[in-house]
Each structure stands twice: as C-alpha cells, then as structure tokens.
Amino acid sequence: MANVAVIGAQWGDEGKGKIVDWLAERADIVVRFQGGHNAGHTLVVGEAVYKLSLLPSGIVRGTPSVIGNGVVLDPWALEAEVEKLRGQGVTITPDTLMIADNCALILPFHRDLDALREDASGAGKIGTTRRGIGPAYEDKVGRRAIRVCDLAHLDALDAQLDRLTAHHDALRAGFGEPPIDRAALVAELRDIAGFVLAFATPVWRMLNESRSRGKRILFEGAQGVLLDVDHGTYPFVTSSNTVSGTAAAGSGLGPSAVGFVLGIAKAYTTRVGSGPFPTELDDAIGEGLGARGHEFGTVTGRKRRCGWFDAVLVRQSAAVGGITGIALTKIDVLDGMDEVRICTGYRLRGETIDYFPSHAADQEAVEPVYETMPGWSESTAGARSWADLPAQAIKYIRRIEELIRCPVALVSTSPQRDDTILVRDPFAD
C-alpha cells in the first residue's frame, strides 16, 4: 500500500479538505506538513459543516492526526480551533492529535508585522491573510524562532528573545510601533504552554516507526502549487513550499516515504487575493461560477475570483509538484452551461507558448488561448459512478486529462463526503 500526499494543483481552495477527509477512512495517520492557519479546509458530513484551518482534516474522522515540523503554529489559534471542534462533538486528545515539538511558533508580533506591511504596500499588496505566516517563516529561516519545544523551557529564552527583539524592534520602529514587551510575551507563552505541550512530541519518531510497521500515511498540503514560494506566481505566493517534496521535509520522513501524489484541481479556476490570473472572467459567467460554487474564502471570507479551467497551469503544477493523479472537484458547478472553455496555451507578445512564465510582467501579459466544448444540461451533483455522469461531462474530464498529461483519479460531485467517484485508488499504488 502506498502512502499518499495531497496537494493543491491551482491557487488553493480546490477542495482538499473534503478529499483528505474522504481518504482518511483508508489512512492510519494524517499529517499536515506546511503552512499555518492561513489554510481553509471545509468538510461537509451530512448536516454538519466543519471548518478547519490548522488541524489536519483527518481529525473529524478520529484518524490520528499530526501537525508536522514544516507547519508554523499559532498556539492561540490552535486552542480556539480545538475548542470549536470539541463543541461540535469531535474528540481531540493527545492520542488523536500530535504536534511536532520542533514546530516554529507564530507569535502576536508576527501578526502585527504582517498587517503593518500589507497596509503600507498600497497597490503592491500581496493579499496575505494577515495571520503572521510569512513573518514566522522568516524568523524560522533566520534562526531566531521560538519553537514548541521552547515552551517547556521558558526560563531559558533570553538568547532567543535577544535575537527576536533585535530584529523586530527595528522593524516596528520603522512603522512607528513600540518595541516588543518581552515580559508580556513570556507571560502569554506561559499561559498557553500547558495546552500545547500536552500534544507535543518528536513526531518524526512516531512516523518512522509507523512507516516501518506498514501503516498508511496521508500527507495533507495547504494552499496550492501556484502559491509555492519557488514555483508559484511570485511575489503573490505563500511563504512555504507547497509541492509534494515538502511532505518529506515537513514531517521528518525521507522522500521515499511519499508515494502517490494526488493533486486537487477544480473543474474551473479560482483565486483569492492579488496576482495574475490569465483565465479570470470579469463578467456574468464568472459571477455565475462564483455564485453556484459558493466561492468565498474559508479563512478570510473574501470573494474568490473565478475563471475557466487553465490546463497550462495545472499541467505545470503536475510537473513541478510530482503529481501522479488528479482529483477533479466541483464538476457540478458547470452543470447547465451551454458551453465550457479550457485554456490550452497562451499568447505572449505575439508568440504562442505552452507554459506559464516566471516574471511577473510576463505573467500579467499572457493572453489565454481557448478550446470550446459543448456543455451539458443534465445534473452531475451527487454522482458516485461514471455511469451517473452525462456523456459531455465525461468528454470534458477526458479532455482535461489529455491536456494536463495526468490521469484523473477521483471526481468530486458535491461538498458531501460520499459524493465522490473513485477512478483509481491512490492507496492501492
């Protein structure tokens, strides 16, 4: 049985939460390996709706869930999310949730800096969630982060605090803000330490032991390949690597542990925040996709920009993300359209190209080349087998497979957990 990594193949919001929840029934452990509580994963189970940001999506099923070392952890956001889910009847204990003791923490001044930078950027806003993700990753790679394990040694923080305040106080002064109140920070950490440390453990040991015993591990990514700090639409990206290779580094397992890579892609395209979007539809069709698809960010509530499926971008995501198969979601949102379009290439200053260029000016300048296909009037909502799909919907899916050079392994036909068509079982590879 293969381990499975789930990553977004577009700009996030592709429906990873539902797919991870669905796959978690077959998994023994679910691991979040990057990002923070800027992620937004919505699970619909019957009448119940669970909105997750930091917790792995397997937690709702009771599948043992891990927050890996590649995640940046806001301890107060974690506490709030745990309490909210417990209020919905989800059992969360140290047996069902484990946190890597070498996770870097998101601290209050990270949130402050995130917001101050965005507010000062004017037209250059990146569109962050203002939750401190980027500044926390900066401190991690700058070797001045406070980590989960430090919560057990709060009386020995002086050296780390010296490094942190030397960096942040200068930045805060530039924005006209007062220096960090070290005593208040340590007091806040002392208050939250017991809650976090109850779940903290060297998860790399547990994961390696589980792998040696043949346990099936499901790696859950956040955001999408097009938001990867290296491979995405830089600078309008997140602050971590979102490709499947990060599953190894962000969990403490070697790269050979990552087996089948399932890329999640909507049957159309959406994006939240700023940045290039070649197939964006600023018209009634785009508005219709947003209305039918309920396209509002789980974390921010921001309206998502909508457009046609971009095969160039998903093909590129599949290549750099090491994607083995695609889970195509929200096919039902296209029901009832007279025609559907797929972007098959770009024109850039008179030249036709089949890839998305790296430079921001070129990304803004590309014009999509479309292929038009007939739509379908029948409903795909709730379909659970190929036989339930209209013939034209199947042709649309098959054409996407051809263009992205990657097979479709799953098709999701509604937000409900079981409205899923299994074409190829990722765990069987």
Summary of the structure (lengths in Angstrom):
residues: 429
radius of gyration: 21.6
end to end distance: 6.3
largest distance: 66.9
contacts: 1553
relative contact order: 0.16
helix: 38%
strand: 21%
